[in-house]
Each structure stands twice: as structure tokens, then as C-alpha cells.
């Protein structure tokens, strides 16, 4: 569908696009007197920005044997997508313990 408000722009502003949209442009060249043939570019699909995790920490900071351990982090997605099933892996003495995959809270006495 033609987007007339972007006619004659060489750059499309990022706020004009949204994920999964398909964009392309056409150009009709002119030498000052006559127009040439209309041509169409290839198309692009607007992608998804990868989410980010930051400020990772385990709490409590000084756990006792009786304390559960909690995975804490800040989630951010530039596209505004809510957090899905983030992949969490726990390691004991640098060894991955796969049976705890996906848990935000690790039960005490492990």
C-alpha cells in the first residue's frame, strides 16, 4: 500500500515501521525533461529486536543452608514485548545442573 507521506524521502524514519511489516520502494527517474521507467526495490521484513537481561544477581547475597536462592535480573525489550519463557540455568561449582533449568527460585539444600 502506498504511503504518500514518505514520498521523495531517501530514509524512512524508524518510528514509521513495526515488526513483521514488509517494506519496499519504487523510483521513477527523471533527467530534468522526461521520466524513465518505474522501478521497484527488493523488499525487507522489519525484524524483532533481541531482548536483554541486565543487573543479574543471586539473592540472598549471603545465603545460609536453609535459604532458597533466587535469580534476579532486569528484563528489557525495545519492541515492548513482554517476557516470555526466559532460559535460566543454575550452576553448582561451575557445573550446570540441568534439572533446575527454568527455575527462578532454587529450593534450599541443593
Buried (B, 14 or more C-beta within 10 A) or exposed (E): EEEEEEEEEEEEEEEEEEEEEEBEBEEEEEEEEEEEEEEEEEEEEBEEEEBEBEEEEEEEEEBEEEBBBBBEBEBEBEEEEEEEEEEBEBEEEEEEEEEBEEBEEBEEEE
